[in-house]
Amino acid sequence: MISLRGVGKSFGGFRALDGVDLEVPAGRVQGLLGPNGAGKTTSVRVLTTLLEPDDGDALVAGHSVRTEPHEVRRRLGVSGQYAAVDDKLTGHENLTLVGELYGMRRREAKARAQELLEHFRLDTVPRGQRAGTYSGGMKRRLDLAGAIVARPPVVILDEPTTGLDPRGRRDTWDAISDLAAGGTTVLLTTQYLEEADELADSIAVIDAGRIIAEGTAGELKAQAGGSRIDVLLVPGAPPEGALRAVAEAAPGAEYDQRAHRITASAPDGPETLRRVLGRLAAAGEPVAEAALRQPTLDEVFLKITGTPGAARLPAEASTGRSDS
C-alpha cells in the first residue's frame, strides 16, 4: 500500500533522501524513526505529493506520486504534527466541512461526521461547543477523524502526539490502534520510541537519508545485544566499587549518574545476573534492586544511529533543509 523505491531528494547541496526503499503491506502500522535531519518529514512530503522526488518513485495504493498525484491524494489521509482544525467551528462542523471538500453530499457528510465523533469519543462534547475550547488530546482526535472522513486506505501520521500530555498521548494511541484494527495502512513517524514500540508492526530507522535498519521492535532490540541488567544503587552510595564488581561479571557496564544506576549486557541472561549479584555481595556493595530486562528502543536507536532517540527537535526551517 505504501512503496518508496530508490527515492532521492536534494535541497541545494543537502541530500535529504538518498535512495530510500520501503514497502508497507496493507493493514500494517509502519513506524519510521530517525534523528534530526534524517529524512522523515521529507519522506512524508514526497508520499503526500507536496514534494516530487529527484530520483526514484513513491506509490500509494498502487498510484505514483509522480504521474498520478491526484489519485494518490484521493486514497490518502494525513495528520501532521499540529492538529489542523478550525477553532471557530464545532467538531461536527469541522468534519462535515472535510466531507464536503471530499465531494460528499451534505447529508452524507453530516452522517459521517456524527459517526466519527462517536468513534473517537467526541460525541459527549456539547453540540455547539467550538473546537477552539477542546483540549490538546481532543483536538488531536478530531484531526485524526478528519484524516479518515473519506475512508482512505492509507493514513500518514507525522509525529501525531507532539505536545500532548500523557493522557492525550494515550487517547491518540487508542485512536491509531482503532485505525489499524479497521484495516487502514498507517505510516507513523515519531520521536517517541515507546510510541513505535506500542503501535508499530514494523519499524524502519532512517539516518542521513537512508534506511539503515528495519524489522519488528523485537528484531531491532536483538541488535542492541540481547538482555540487559540494571543495578540500582542505594541512595548516597559511591558507585565506583559497585561498577567494578559489575564490570567483572558482565560486559559493557556503564554508570548512569542521574539515575544512580549501573547497566550492563547480560549475554547469558539469568546466569549473568547471578554472577553480578555474587560479585556485588562478595565486594560488600549494597544495592537497592537488580533486574534482568530486554533492551529499550532508545538503546537500540542509540546503538544504530549513535543519537539519543527521544530528543525533541526544533521547528523545521522554511527551506526544508532541517528535516524532522
N, C-alpha and C positions, 0 to 999 in steps of 0.2 A: 504493500500500500504506500510506502514511502521508500524512495530509492535515490541515493546520491551516487553518481557514477563518475569518478575521476574529476570531481568538481574543483575548479580553481578560481580564485578571485583575488585581485590585487587592487590596492589603493595607492597609486603612485609607486613608490619603491617598496611598499609594505605588502607582503604576501599573506593575506588573511586566511585563505584556504589554499591548500597545496595538494591536490589530488585526493580529495575526500571520497571514500567509498563507504556506504552504509545501506543496509537493506533491513526494512522493518516489515514483518509479516502482518497480515490482517489480525485485528483484535488484540494486539500486543501493546504494552506500555514500554516504550524505549526511552531510557534515561540518557541524557547527553551531558557529561561533566567536563569541566576544563578550567584551568586557571585564567587569570587576567589575560586578555588578548589572544585566547586560544583559538577562537573561531566559532563559538556557539551562536552568537547573535547573527553573524554573517551567514551561517548555515540556515538559520531561521528566515532571514530576509530573502535568501535565494529560494527556499521552499515556498514562501508566501508570495513570490513573484515581485517583490519590492526591489530586488537586485537581479540582474542577469549574470550568470556565471561567465567568466572569461574562457574557461575550459570545461569540458565535460558537460553533463546534463543532470537534471534532477527531475524525478517523476513523482506525481501524487496520484494515487488511484489509477495509474497507467497513463497519465497525461503529462506531457513535457512542459516544464516551466518556460522553455524557450519558444516552442512552436504553438502551444495551446494554453497560454496563461489564463484565458477566460474559463476554460474547462477546469483548470486547477482550482481557481477561486470558487467555482460552483461546488466543489467537493471538499472544501476546506473550512474549518472553523479555527479561529485564532484568539488566544487570550494572552496579552502581553504582560509586562512587568507591573503595569498600573491599570486598575480597573477602568475600562472605557465605558462609563455610564454617564448619562445626562442627569446631573444632580437636581435639575428643575422638574424632572418628570418622576412619576411614581415607578415602582418596579414593573408593574403591569404595563404602563405606557412605554417604558424602555423596551421591553421585549416585544410588544406589539409593533413598535416602530421598526425594529430589526426585521421582524417577519414581513412587514410591508415592503421594506427595502429589498428583501429577497424575492419579491413578486407574489407574496401570498395575498389572497383577498382579505379584507379587513376582518370578517367574521372568523376566518381560519386563523389569522394571526392572533386574534384575541383568545381563541380557544387554546392555541399552542402556548401563549404567554401564561395562561392560568395553569395549564398542565405543568409547565416548567417551574412556576412559583411553588407549586405543591411538591414537585420532585426535589427541589433544592431547599425545602423547608422555609420558604419565604412567604407562604400564604397566610401566616399568622400576623404579619405586619398589616396595620390598618390600610385599607384600600387607597385612601387619599394621601398617605404619607410619602413625601418626596424622598428620592434616593439619596439626596444630599444629607439626610439625617441618619442614614444607615451607618452601622459600624464598619470597620475595615473588612472584617470577615464576611459580613452580609453583602457588601459591595463586590467582593471577590466572587462570591457565589452567584450574584446576579450577572457578573461579567461572564462567568463560565456558562451560565444558562444562555446568555446571548450568543455565545460561540456555537451553540448546538441547536438554535432555533430551527434551522433548515435541515436538521438531521444529517450533517455531513459525516461521511465515513471516516474522515481523518480530522483530528484536532491537534493543534500545536500549542503548547503551553510554555511560554518563555518566562521562567522564574515566577511562577504563579503565586507564591506565598511571600514575595518580597514585602517587608514592612509589617507583616501581620504578627499579632501576639500569638502565644501558644494555642489558645482556643480557636482563633481564626484559622491558624495553620491546620489544626486537626479537622475542622469543618471542611476546609478546602481539600484535604486528603480524602475525606469521605466522598466528596463530590467527584473527585478524579477516579476513585475506585468504582463508583457507580457508572461512570462513563465507560470504563474498561469492561465492567461486567455486562454492559449492554452491547458489547461487540465493537465499540469505537476503537480505532487505532490511534494511539496517543504518542506524540513525541514531547518529552518533558525535559527542558533544560533547567538546571537548578544548581545552586551553590551550597544548598543544604544537603549534605551527603546522607543523613538519616532519612531524608525525603526520598532519595533514589532507592535506598535500601528498603524502605517501606512499600514503595509503589511500583518500581520498575521490574518488568520481567527480564529485561536485558539492559546492560549499561555499556555505553561506549565512552571512552575517555579521549578527548581531543586536546592536543597541545601543539602549539606553533603551526596550526592549520592542518594537522594530520591526525587521523585516528591512530592512537598508539596502543590501545588495549580495548578488548571487547569481550563480554561474557556476562553470565549471571553474577549477582552480588557474591554468591558463594565461590564462584570460579575466580573472581578478581581477588577475593580475600585470600584464597590459597596462594596467590602470587606474593603476598606480603609475608610469607614464611610460616604459615600454619598457626598453631595455637600460641597464645601469649600468656605470660604470668604477670600479675600485678601484685606488688607487695606494698601495702600502705603502712607507713611507719608511725610509731607512736608520736603524738604531737610534742615537739620540742626536742626529740631525739636527734643527735647528729647523724647524718646519712652515710658518712664515709665507711664505717665498719660494715654496715648492712650492705652497702653497694659492693664492697669487696667480696663478702660472703656469697651474694647472689651471683656475681660475675664468675666465681669459681665453679658454680654448678650449672649455669645457663648462659648461652651466648647472647651477645648484644645487650647486656644490661645497661640501662640508662636511668638517670635520676631526674624526675620532674620536680623542680623546686617549688613551683606554685601548688601542686597537688600533694607535695611531700610523699611521693610515691616512686617506687622503682619498678620499671617494666623490663621484661626480658623475653627472648624467644623460648618456646618450650617444644623442641623438636621431638621429644619422647612423651609429650603430653603429661599425664599424671605422674609418670616416673620422674620427669624433670622437676615437677612441683615438689615431690617428696625429697629430692636431693637438695633443692633450695631450702626447704624448711629445716632439713637436717643440718645444713651448713649454718643457717641462722641460729639454730638452737645451740650448736657447738660453739659458736662465737659469742653466745650470750647476748645477741642483739634482739631487743624487744620489737615486736610488730603488732599493729592494730588488727590487720587482717591480710590474708593472702588468697588469691583466686586464680583459677585457670579459665581462660576465655578465648573466643575467636577474635581475630583482628577486626578493628572497625574499618569502615570505608575511608575514614580520614587517614588512617595509617596506610591503607592501600594507595590512596591518592598521593600521599607524600612520597611513598616509595616509587611510584610510577613516574610522577612528574617532578618530584623534588620541591613541590609547592604545597603549603598548608591548604587543606581543602575547603575549610569553611570561612575563609576570609571574604569579607564583603568588598564590593567593587565601587569605584567612583562612577558617576554617570558617564555614559558613553559620549565621546566627543562628537560634535556635529559632522565632522569629516568622515566618520566611520572608521577611523584608524584605531581607536581604542575599542576593542570588541569584547563585550562581556560574554 
